[in-house]
Amino acid sequence: MSFAVFGASLDYCTKVARTRVKPVNGNGKNLVQLTAEEWESEVTKYAQKLFDDIKAGKKTAPKISADMTQPSAAKEFIALAKKQLFAKTCGYSSEHR
């Protein structure tokens, strides 16, 4: 049996949204180019909806770890990821000790 950690961040959802949201609306003769602000707004809306859907279980969260052989390894991965996320949000990096 193998174990893995699944999850998503708003940053991940924004990266996905940037690839999926087109810079135009409509089709055929009704094709309209979005401004940079309109496109960014659409990206933000799409990313938030995707994040909410993953959080609610409506969409499958991506795998964020390699396969592991023991559940304790998955727990260690989660603990490490939380530390790194905290360090990133506080501007701390282990490289700058």
PDB file as gemmi writes it, atoms N, CA and C in Angstrom:
CRYST1    1.000    1.000    1.000  90.00  90.00  90.00 P 1                      
ATOM      1  N   MET A   1       0.843  -1.164   0.000  1.00  0.00           N  
ATOM      2  CA  MET A   1       0.000   0.000   0.000  1.00  0.00           C  
ATOM      3  C   MET A   1       0.897   1.240   0.000  1.00  0.00           C  
ATOM      4  N   SER A   2       0.481   2.251  -0.748  1.00  0.00           N  
ATOM      5  CA  SER A   2       1.261   3.487  -0.753  1.00  0.00           C  
ATOM      6  C   SER A   2       0.381   4.650  -0.316  1.00  0.00           C  
ATOM      7  N   PHE A   3       1.043   5.679   0.146  1.00  0.00           N  
ATOM      8  CA  PHE A   3       0.366   6.864   0.642  1.00  0.00           C  
ATOM      9  C   PHE A   3       0.909   8.078  -0.090  1.00  0.00           C  
ATOM     10  N   ALA A   4       0.076   9.102  -0.207  1.00  0.00           N  
ATOM     11  CA  ALA A   4       0.508  10.357  -0.826  1.00  0.00           C  
ATOM     12  C   ALA A   4      -0.286  11.495  -0.196  1.00  0.00           C  
ATOM     13  N   VAL A   5       0.227  12.685  -0.333  1.00  0.00           N  
ATOM     14  CA  VAL A   5      -0.450  13.872   0.183  1.00  0.00           C  
ATOM     15  C   VAL A   5      -1.048  14.629  -0.998  1.00  0.00           C  
ATOM     16  N   PHE A   6      -2.315  14.993  -0.862  1.00  0.00           N  
ATOM     17  CA  PHE A   6      -3.027  15.737  -1.890  1.00  0.00           C  
ATOM     18  C   PHE A   6      -3.424  17.095  -1.320  1.00  0.00           C  
ATOM     19  N   GLY A   7      -3.424  18.120  -2.163  1.00  0.00           N  
ATOM     20  CA  GLY A   7      -3.828  19.435  -1.695  1.00  0.00           C  
ATOM     21  C   GLY A   7      -3.619  20.483  -2.766  1.00  0.00           C  
ATOM     22  N   ALA A   8      -4.072  21.685  -2.455  1.00  0.00           N  
ATOM     23  CA  ALA A   8      -3.907  22.784  -3.399  1.00  0.00           C  
ATOM     24  C   ALA A   8      -3.850  24.093  -2.637  1.00  0.00           C  
ATOM     25  N   SER A   9      -3.107  25.015  -3.175  1.00  0.00           N  
ATOM     26  CA  SER A   9      -3.040  26.360  -2.611  1.00  0.00           C  
ATOM     27  C   SER A   9      -3.682  27.313  -3.615  1.00  0.00           C  
ATOM     28  N   LEU A  10      -3.951  28.511  -3.161  1.00  0.00           N  
ATOM     29  CA  LEU A  10      -4.496  29.510  -4.077  1.00  0.00           C  
ATOM     30  C   LEU A  10      -3.471  29.857  -5.156  1.00  0.00           C  
ATOM     31  N   ASP A  11      -2.181  29.797  -4.820  1.00  0.00           N  
ATOM     32  CA  ASP A  11      -1.128  30.026  -5.828  1.00  0.00           C  
ATOM     33  C   ASP A  11      -1.210  28.978  -6.936  1.00  0.00           C  
ATOM     34  N   TYR A  12      -1.398  27.708  -6.539  1.00  0.00           N  
ATOM     35  CA  TYR A  12      -1.526  26.630  -7.522  1.00  0.00           C  
ATOM     36  C   TYR A  12      -2.742  26.885  -8.419  1.00  0.00           C  
ATOM     37  N   CYS A  13      -3.868  27.232  -7.795  1.00  0.00           N  
ATOM     38  CA  CYS A  13      -5.094  27.474  -8.559  1.00  0.00           C  
ATOM     39  C   CYS A  13      -4.942  28.662  -9.505  1.00  0.00           C  
ATOM     40  N   THR A  14      -4.188  29.665  -9.095  1.00  0.00           N  
ATOM     41  CA  THR A  14      -3.943  30.825  -9.959  1.00  0.00           C  
ATOM     42  C   THR A  14      -3.095  30.426 -11.162  1.00  0.00           C  
ATOM     43  N   LYS A  15      -2.104  29.572 -10.949  1.00  0.00           N  
ATOM     44  CA  LYS A  15      -1.287  29.091 -12.073  1.00  0.00           C  
ATOM     45  C   LYS A  15      -2.145  28.327 -13.077  1.00  0.00           C  
ATOM     46  N   VAL A  16      -3.046  27.483 -12.570  1.00  0.00           N  
ATOM     47  CA  VAL A  16      -3.949  26.746 -13.452  1.00  0.00           C  
ATOM     48  C   VAL A  16      -4.860  27.719 -14.187  1.00  0.00           C  
ATOM     49  N   ALA A  17      -5.401  28.687 -13.465  1.00  0.00           N  
ATOM     50  CA  ALA A  17      -6.318  29.655 -14.067  1.00  0.00           C  
ATOM     51  C   ALA A  17      -5.638  30.438 -15.188  1.00  0.00           C  
ATOM     52  N   ARG A  18      -4.367  30.801 -14.999  1.00  0.00           N  
ATOM     53  CA  ARG A  18      -3.651  31.559 -16.025  1.00  0.00           C  
ATOM     54  C   ARG A  18      -3.524  30.772 -17.327  1.00  0.00           C  
ATOM     55  N   THR A  19      -3.523  29.448 -17.249  1.00  0.00           N  
ATOM     56  CA  THR A  19      -3.440  28.643 -18.469  1.00  0.00           C  
ATOM     57  C   THR A  19      -4.816  28.378 -19.069  1.00  0.00           C  
ATOM     58  N   ARG A  20      -5.856  28.453 -18.263  1.00  0.00           N  
ATOM     59  CA  ARG A  20      -7.199  28.097 -18.749  1.00  0.00           C  
ATOM     60  C   ARG A  20      -8.064  29.283 -19.156  1.00  0.00           C  
ATOM     61  N   VAL A  21      -7.826  30.452 -18.584  1.00  0.00           N  
ATOM     62  CA  VAL A  21      -8.649  31.618 -18.911  1.00  0.00           C  
ATOM     63  C   VAL A  21      -8.102  32.254 -20.188  1.00  0.00           C  
ATOM     64  N   LYS A  22      -8.962  32.363 -21.171  1.00  0.00           N  
ATOM     65  CA  LYS A  22      -8.549  32.922 -22.464  1.00  0.00           C  
ATOM     66  C   LYS A  22      -8.605  34.456 -22.410  1.00  0.00           C  
ATOM     67  N   PRO A  23      -7.736  35.117 -23.169  1.00  0.00           N  
ATOM     68  CA  PRO A  23      -7.724  36.587 -23.159  1.00  0.00           C  
ATOM     69  C   PRO A  23      -8.815  37.200 -24.041  1.00  0.00           C  
ATOM     70  N   VAL A  24      -9.740  36.369 -24.521  1.00  0.00           N  
ATOM     71  CA  VAL A  24     -10.846  36.856 -25.354  1.00  0.00           C  
ATOM     72  C   VAL A  24     -12.159  36.268 -24.843  1.00  0.00           C  
ATOM     73  N   ASN A  25     -13.246  36.973 -25.101  1.00  0.00           N  
ATOM     74  CA  ASN A  25     -14.590  36.490 -24.799  1.00  0.00           C  
ATOM     75  C   ASN A  25     -15.372  36.384 -26.094  1.00  0.00           C  
ATOM     76  N   GLY A  26     -16.344  35.495 -26.120  1.00  0.00           N  
ATOM     77  CA  GLY A  26     -17.187  35.336 -27.294  1.00  0.00           C  
ATOM     78  C   GLY A  26     -16.556  34.402 -28.299  1.00  0.00           C  
ATOM     79  N   ASN A  27     -17.186  34.345 -29.478  1.00  0.00           N  
ATOM     80  CA  ASN A  27     -16.652  33.525 -30.560  1.00  0.00           C  
ATOM     81  C   ASN A  27     -17.133  34.070 -31.895  1.00  0.00           C  
ATOM     82  N   GLY A  28     -16.411  33.704 -32.924  1.00  0.00           N  
ATOM     83  CA  GLY A  28     -16.759  34.168 -34.265  1.00  0.00           C  
ATOM     84  C   GLY A  28     -16.628  35.676 -34.397  1.00  0.00           C  
ATOM     85  N   LYS A  29     -17.690  36.310 -34.936  1.00  0.00           N  
ATOM     86  CA  LYS A  29     -17.689  37.757 -35.139  1.00  0.00           C  
ATOM     87  C   LYS A  29     -17.833  38.518 -33.826  1.00  0.00           C  
ATOM     88  N   ASN A  30     -18.264  37.827 -32.776  1.00  0.00           N  
ATOM     89  CA  ASN A  30     -18.473  38.467 -31.472  1.00  0.00           C  
ATOM     90  C   ASN A  30     -17.254  38.359 -30.568  1.00  0.00           C  
ATOM     91  N   LEU A  31     -16.111  38.021 -31.117  1.00  0.00           N  
ATOM     92  CA  LEU A  31     -14.883  37.867 -30.345  1.00  0.00           C  
ATOM     93  C   LEU A  31     -14.400  39.227 -29.855  1.00  0.00           C  
ATOM     94  N   VAL A  32     -14.201  39.329 -28.540  1.00  0.00           N  
ATOM     95  CA  VAL A  32     -13.781  40.586 -27.933  1.00  0.00           C  
ATOM     96  C   VAL A  32     -12.523  40.348 -27.107  1.00  0.00           C  
ATOM     97  N   GLN A  33     -11.496  41.144 -27.352  1.00  0.00           N  
ATOM     98  CA  GLN A  33     -10.241  41.061 -26.602  1.00  0.00           C  
ATOM     99  C   GLN A  33     -10.452  41.672 -25.220  1.00  0.00           C  
ATOM    100  N   LEU A  34     -10.043  40.951 -24.170  1.00  0.00           N  
ATOM    101  CA  LEU A  34     -10.127  41.479 -22.821  1.00  0.00           C  
ATOM    102  C   LEU A  34      -8.944  42.396 -22.546  1.00  0.00           C  
ATOM    103  N   THR A  35      -9.166  43.413 -21.732  1.00  0.00           N  
ATOM    104  CA  THR A  35      -8.046  44.244 -21.295  1.00  0.00           C  
ATOM    105  C   THR A  35      -7.260  43.436 -20.271  1.00  0.00           C  
ATOM    106  N   ALA A  36      -6.069  43.898 -19.936  1.00  0.00           N  
ATOM    107  CA  ALA A  36      -5.242  43.198 -18.946  1.00  0.00           C  
ATOM    108  C   ALA A  36      -5.965  43.118 -17.606  1.00  0.00           C  
ATOM    109  N   GLU A  37      -6.651  44.193 -17.224  1.00  0.00           N  
ATOM    110  CA  GLU A  37      -7.373  44.215 -15.947  1.00  0.00           C  
ATOM    111  C   GLU A  37      -8.552  43.244 -15.963  1.00  0.00           C  
ATOM    112  N   GLU A  38      -9.282  43.191 -17.074  1.00  0.00           N  
ATOM    113  CA  GLU A  38     -10.420  42.273 -17.194  1.00  0.00           C  
ATOM    114  C   GLU A  38      -9.946  40.822 -17.141  1.00  0.00           C  
ATOM    115  N   TRP A  39      -8.850  40.546 -17.872  1.00  0.00           N  
ATOM    116  CA  TRP A  39      -8.317  39.183 -17.885  1.00  0.00           C  
ATOM    117  C   TRP A  39      -7.855  38.776 -16.490  1.00  0.00           C  
ATOM    118  N   GLU A  40      -7.146  39.681 -15.802  1.00  0.00           N  
ATOM    119  CA  GLU A  40      -6.666  39.388 -14.447  1.00  0.00           C  
ATOM    120  C   GLU A  40      -7.839  39.149 -13.504  1.00  0.00           C  
ATOM    121  N   SER A  41      -8.910  39.899 -13.671  1.00  0.00           N  
ATOM    122  CA  SER A  41     -10.114  39.710 -12.863  1.00  0.00           C  
ATOM    123  C   SER A  41     -10.725  38.333 -13.119  1.00  0.00           C  
ATOM    124  N   GLU A  42     -10.775  37.936 -14.389  1.00  0.00           N  
ATOM    125  CA  GLU A  42     -11.315  36.614 -14.744  1.00  0.00           C  
ATOM    126  C   GLU A  42     -10.431  35.495 -14.182  1.00  0.00           C  
ATOM    127  N   VAL A  43      -9.122  35.692 -14.231  1.00  0.00           N  
ATOM    128  CA  VAL A  43      -8.181  34.713 -13.670  1.00  0.00           C  
ATOM    129  C   VAL A  43      -8.415  34.564 -12.174  1.00  0.00           C  
ATOM    130  N   THR A  44      -8.560  35.683 -11.477  1.00  0.00           N  
ATOM    131  CA  THR A  44      -8.785  35.656 -10.035  1.00  0.00           C  
ATOM    132  C   THR A  44     -10.090  34.933  -9.688  1.00  0.00           C  
ATOM    133  N   LYS A  45     -11.149  35.223 -10.430  1.00  0.00           N  
ATOM    134  CA  LYS A  45     -12.443  34.558 -10.198  1.00  0.00           C  
ATOM    135  C   LYS A  45     -12.323  33.051 -10.421  1.00  0.00           C  
ATOM    136  N   TYR A  46     -11.683  32.674 -11.537  1.00  0.00           N  
ATOM    137  CA  TYR A  46     -11.527  31.254 -11.857  1.00  0.00           C  
ATOM    138  C   TYR A  46     -10.701  30.543 -10.788  1.00  0.00           C  
ATOM    139  N   ALA A  47      -9.609  31.174 -10.361  1.00  0.00           N  
ATOM    140  CA  ALA A  47      -8.731  30.570  -9.354  1.00  0.00           C  
ATOM    141  C   ALA A  47      -9.466  30.383  -8.033  1.00  0.00           C  
ATOM    142  N   GLN A  48     -10.239  31.385  -7.620  1.00  0.00           N  
ATOM    143  CA  GLN A  48     -10.970  31.277  -6.356  1.00  0.00           C  
ATOM    144  C   GLN A  48     -12.031  30.180  -6.443  1.00  0.00           C  
ATOM    145  N   LYS A  49     -12.729  30.087  -7.581  1.00  0.00           N  
ATOM    146  CA  LYS A  49     -13.745  29.038  -7.746  1.00  0.00           C  
ATOM    147  C   LYS A  49     -13.097  27.659  -7.724  1.00  0.00           C  
ATOM    148  N   LEU A  50     -11.971  27.506  -8.421  1.00  0.00           N  
ATOM    149  CA  LEU A  50     -11.267  26.231  -8.432  1.00  0.00           C  
ATOM    150  C   LEU A  50     -10.818  25.860  -7.021  1.00  0.00           C  
ATOM    151  N   PHE A  51     -10.256  26.819  -6.287  1.00  0.00           N  
ATOM    152  CA  PHE A  51      -9.816  26.570  -4.916  1.00  0.00           C  
ATOM    153  C   PHE A  51     -10.994  26.153  -4.033  1.00  0.00           C  
ATOM    154  N   ASP A  52     -12.114  26.868  -4.151  1.00  0.00           N  
ATOM    155  CA  ASP A  52     -13.303  26.539  -3.356  1.00  0.00           C  
ATOM    156  C   ASP A  52     -13.841  25.155  -3.715  1.00  0.00           C  
ATOM    157  N   ASP A  53     -13.835  24.809  -5.005  1.00  0.00           N  
ATOM    158  CA  ASP A  53     -14.308  23.490  -5.437  1.00  0.00           C  
ATOM    159  C   ASP A  53     -13.414  22.374  -4.906  1.00  0.00           C  
ATOM    160  N   ILE A  54     -12.105  22.576  -4.914  1.00  0.00           N  
ATOM    161  CA  ILE A  54     -11.184  21.579  -4.371  1.00  0.00           C  
ATOM    162  C   ILE A  54     -11.400  21.441  -2.870  1.00  0.00           C  
ATOM    163  N   LYS A  55     -11.536  22.577  -2.202  1.00  0.00           N  
ATOM    164  CA  LYS A  55     -11.743  22.583  -0.751  1.00  0.00           C  
ATOM    165  C   LYS A  55     -13.042  21.872  -0.370  1.00  0.00           C  
ATOM    166  N   ALA A  56     -14.093  22.050  -1.181  1.00  0.00           N  
ATOM    167  CA  ALA A  56     -15.396  21.438  -0.915  1.00  0.00           C  
ATOM    168  C   ALA A  56     -15.469  19.986  -1.377  1.00  0.00           C  
ATOM    169  N   GLY A  57     -14.439  19.518  -2.075  1.00  0.00           N  
ATOM    170  CA  GLY A  57     -14.435  18.140  -2.560  1.00  0.00           C  
ATOM    171  C   GLY A  57     -15.137  17.959  -3.890  1.00  0.00           C  
ATOM    172  N   LYS A  58     -15.502  19.047  -4.547  1.00  0.00           N  
ATOM    173  CA  LYS A  58     -16.160  18.959  -5.854  1.00  0.00           C  
ATOM    174  C   LYS A  58     -15.169  18.635  -6.961  1.00  0.00           C  
ATOM    175  N   LYS A  59     -13.925  19.028  -6.769  1.00  0.00           N  
ATOM    176  CA  LYS A  59     -12.845  18.731  -7.718  1.00  0.00           C  
ATOM    177  C   LYS A  59     -11.755  17.973  -6.973  1.00  0.00           C  
ATOM    178  N   THR A  60     -11.022  17.169  -7.688  1.00  0.00           N  
ATOM    179  CA  THR A  60      -9.953  16.382  -7.083  1.00  0.00           C  
ATOM    180  C   THR A  60      -8.711  17.242  -6.882  1.00  0.00           C  
ATOM    181  N   ALA A  61      -8.180  17.182  -5.683  1.00  0.00           N  
ATOM    182  CA  ALA A  61      -6.947  17.914  -5.378  1.00  0.00           C  
ATOM    183  C   ALA A  61      -5.772  17.201  -6.038  1.00  0.00           C  
ATOM    184  N   PRO A  62      -4.808  17.963  -6.516  1.00  0.00           N  
ATOM    185  CA  PRO A  62      -3.630  17.335  -7.126  1.00  0.00           C  
ATOM    186  C   PRO A  62      -2.724  16.705  -6.066  1.00  0.00           C  
ATOM    187  N   LYS A  63      -1.981  15.706  -6.484  1.00  0.00           N  
ATOM    188  CA  LYS A  63      -1.013  15.073  -5.586  1.00  0.00           C  
ATOM    189  C   LYS A  63       0.184  15.994  -5.451  1.00  0.00           C  
ATOM    190  N   ILE A  64       0.564  16.302  -4.196  1.00  0.00           N  
ATOM    191  CA  ILE A  64       1.669  17.223  -3.967  1.00  0.00           C  
ATOM    192  C   ILE A  64       2.893  16.541  -3.381  1.00  0.00           C  
ATOM    193  N   SER A  65       2.837  15.235  -3.253  1.00  0.00           N  
ATOM    194  CA  SER A  65       3.999  14.506  -2.742  1.00  0.00           C  
ATOM    195  C   SER A  65       4.231  13.281  -3.605  1.00  0.00           C  
ATOM    196  N   ALA A  66       5.386  12.709  -3.447  1.00  0.00           N  
ATOM    197  CA  ALA A  66       5.662  11.427  -4.101  1.00  0.00           C  
ATOM    198  C   ALA A  66       4.930  10.338  -3.326  1.00  0.00           C  
ATOM    199  N   ASP A  67       4.804   9.165  -3.909  1.00  0.00           N  
ATOM    200  CA  ASP A  67       4.203   8.043  -3.190  1.00  0.00           C  
ATOM    201  C   ASP A  67       5.105   7.656  -2.031  1.00  0.00           C  
ATOM    202  N   MET A  68       4.464   7.354  -0.912  1.00  0.00           N  
ATOM    203  CA  MET A  68       5.198   6.978   0.297  1.00  0.00           C  
ATOM    204  C   MET A  68       4.715   5.612   0.766  1.00  0.00           C  
ATOM    205  N   THR A  69       5.575   4.899   1.472  1.00  0.00           N  
ATOM    206  CA  THR A  69       5.222   3.541   1.888  1.00  0.00           C  
ATOM    207  C   THR A  69       4.559   3.478   3.247  1.00  0.00           C  
ATOM    208  N   GLN A  70       4.687   4.518   4.049  1.00  0.00           N  
ATOM    209  CA  GLN A  70       4.112   4.511   5.394  1.00  0.00           C  
ATOM    210  C   GLN A  70       3.325   5.791   5.645  1.00  0.00           C  
ATOM    211  N   PRO A  71       2.228   5.691   6.412  1.00  0.00           N  
ATOM    212  CA  PRO A  71       1.463   6.898   6.713  1.00  0.00           C  
ATOM    213  C   PRO A  71       2.265   7.914   7.532  1.00  0.00           C  
ATOM    214  N   SER A  72       3.227   7.440   8.311  1.00  0.00           N  
ATOM    215  CA  SER A  72       4.034   8.369   9.107  1.00  0.00           C  
ATOM    216  C   SER A  72       4.861   9.275   8.197  1.00  0.00           C  
ATOM    217  N   ALA A  73       5.281   8.768   7.054  1.00  0.00           N  
ATOM    218  CA  ALA A  73       6.039   9.593   6.108  1.00  0.00           C  
ATOM    219  C   ALA A  73       5.146  10.698   5.550  1.00  0.00           C  
ATOM    220  N   ALA A  74       3.884  10.378   5.300  1.00  0.00           N  
ATOM    221  CA  ALA A  74       2.944  11.387   4.814  1.00  0.00           C  
ATOM    222  C   ALA A  74       2.731  12.459   5.881  1.00  0.00           C  
ATOM    223  N   LYS A  75       2.631  12.060   7.136  1.00  0.00           N  
ATOM    224  CA  LYS A  75       2.465  13.021   8.230  1.00  0.00           C  
ATOM    225  C   LYS A  75       3.691  13.921   8.350  1.00  0.00           C  
ATOM    226  N   GLU A  76       4.876  13.356   8.175  1.00  0.00           N  
ATOM    227  CA  GLU A  76       6.106  14.150   8.218  1.00  0.00           C  
ATOM    228  C   GLU A  76       6.140  15.148   7.061  1.00  0.00           C  
ATOM    229  N   PHE A  77       5.696  14.712   5.892  1.00  0.00           N  
ATOM    230  CA  PHE A  77       5.653  15.591   4.724  1.00  0.00           C  
ATOM    231  C   PHE A  77       4.730  16.780   5.002  1.00  0.00           C  
ATOM    232  N   ILE A  78       3.566  16.508   5.572  1.00  0.00           N  
ATOM    233  CA  ILE A  78       2.604  17.567   5.881  1.00  0.00           C  
ATOM    234  C   ILE A  78       3.199  18.551   6.881  1.00  0.00           C  
ATOM    235  N   ALA A  79       3.848  18.039   7.926  1.00  0.00           N  
ATOM    236  CA  ALA A  79       4.464  18.913   8.931  1.00  0.00           C  
ATOM    237  C   ALA A  79       5.536  19.794   8.292  1.00  0.00           C  
ATOM    238  N   LEU A  80       6.356  19.218   7.430  1.00  0.00           N  
ATOM    239  CA  LEU A  80       7.405  19.982   6.752  1.00  0.00           C  
ATOM    240  C   LEU A  80       6.793  21.038   5.835  1.00  0.00           C  
ATOM    241  N   ALA A  81       5.754  20.669   5.108  1.00  0.00           N  
ATOM    242  CA  ALA A  81       5.104  21.616   4.206  1.00  0.00           C  
ATOM    243  C   ALA A  81       4.515  22.783   4.978  1.00  0.00           C  
ATOM    244  N   LYS A  82       3.934  22.512   6.140  1.00  0.00           N  
ATOM    245  CA  LYS A  82       3.383  23.593   6.960  1.00  0.00           C  
ATOM    246  C   LYS A  82       4.490  24.530   7.435  1.00  0.00           C  
ATOM    247  N   LYS A  83       5.631  23.972   7.822  1.00  0.00           N  
ATOM    248  CA  LYS A  83       6.759  24.805   8.253  1.00  0.00           C  
ATOM    249  C   LYS A  83       7.236  25.685   7.104  1.00  0.00           C  
ATOM    250  N   GLN A  84       7.363  25.099   5.919  1.00  0.00           N  
ATOM    251  CA  GLN A  84       7.844  25.854   4.769  1.00  0.00           C  
ATOM    252  C   GLN A  84       6.847  26.934   4.366  1.00  0.00           C  
ATOM    253  N   LEU A  85       5.563  26.629   4.439  1.00  0.00           N  
ATOM    254  CA  LEU A  85       4.544  27.615   4.111  1.00  0.00           C  
ATOM    255  C   LEU A  85       4.608  28.766   5.105  1.00  0.00           C  
ATOM    256  N   PHE A  86       4.755  28.449   6.389  1.00  0.00           N  
ATOM    257  CA  PHE A  86       4.860  29.489   7.408  1.00  0.00           C  
ATOM    258  C   PHE A  86       6.095  30.348   7.159  1.00  0.00           C  
ATOM    259  N   ALA A  87       7.204  29.702   6.856  1.00  0.00           N  
ATOM    260  CA  ALA A  87       8.448  30.433   6.601  1.00  0.00           C  
ATOM    261  C   ALA A  87       8.295  31.325   5.374  1.00  0.00           C  
ATOM    262  N   LYS A  88       7.631  30.822   4.349  1.00  0.00           N  
ATOM    263  CA  LYS A  88       7.450  31.596   3.121  1.00  0.00           C  
ATOM    264  C   LYS A  88       6.561  32.810   3.367  1.00  0.00           C  
ATOM    265  N   THR A  89       5.477  32.629   4.106  1.00  0.00           N  
ATOM    266  CA  THR A  89       4.563  33.737   4.353  1.00  0.00           C  
ATOM    267  C   THR A  89       5.162  34.773   5.293  1.00  0.00           C  
ATOM    268  N   CYS A  90       6.121  34.364   6.115  1.00  0.00           N  
ATOM    269  CA  CYS A  90       6.783  35.305   7.035  1.00  0.00           C  
ATOM    270  C   CYS A  90       8.058  35.879   6.458  1.00  0.00           C  
ATOM    271  N   GLY A  91       8.419  35.465   5.248  1.00  0.00           N  
ATOM    272  CA  GLY A  91       9.624  35.967   4.617  1.00  0.00           C  
ATOM    273  C   GLY A  91      10.885  35.304   5.111  1.00  0.00           C  
ATOM    274  N   TYR A  92      10.765  34.162   5.776  1.00  0.00           N  
ATOM    275  CA  TYR A  92      11.912  33.441   6.301  1.00  0.00           C  
ATOM    276  C   TYR A  92      12.285  32.331   5.338  1.00  0.00           C  
ATOM    277  N   SER A  93      13.556  32.113   5.149  1.00  0.00           N  
ATOM    278  CA  SER A  93      14.018  31.016   4.319  1.00  0.00           C  
ATOM    279  C   SER A  93      15.188  30.362   5.023  1.00  0.00           C  
ATOM    280  N   SER A  94      15.225  29.033   5.002  1.00  0.00           N  
ATOM    281  CA  SER A  94      16.314  28.322   5.662  1.00  0.00           C  
ATOM    282  C   SER A  94      17.650  28.583   4.948  1.00  0.00           C  
ATOM    283  N   GLU A  95      17.614  29.041   3.706  1.00  0.00           N  
ATOM    284  CA  GLU A  95      18.828  29.356   2.965  1.00  0.00           C  
ATOM    285  C   GLU A  95      19.493  30.640   3.493  1.00  0.00           C  
ATOM    286  N   HIS A  96      18.734  31.461   4.191  1.00  0.00           N  
ATOM    287  CA  HIS A  96      19.259  32.746   4.662  1.00  0.00           C  
ATOM    288  C   HIS A  96      19.550  32.751   6.147  1.00  0.00           C  
ATOM    289  N   ARG A  97      19.946  31.654   6.696  1.00  0.00           N  
ATOM    290  CA  ARG A  97      20.204  31.577   8.131  1.00  0.00           C  
ATOM    291  C   ARG A  97      21.415  32.346   8.498  1.00  0.00           C  
TER     292      ARG A  97                                                      
END                                                                             
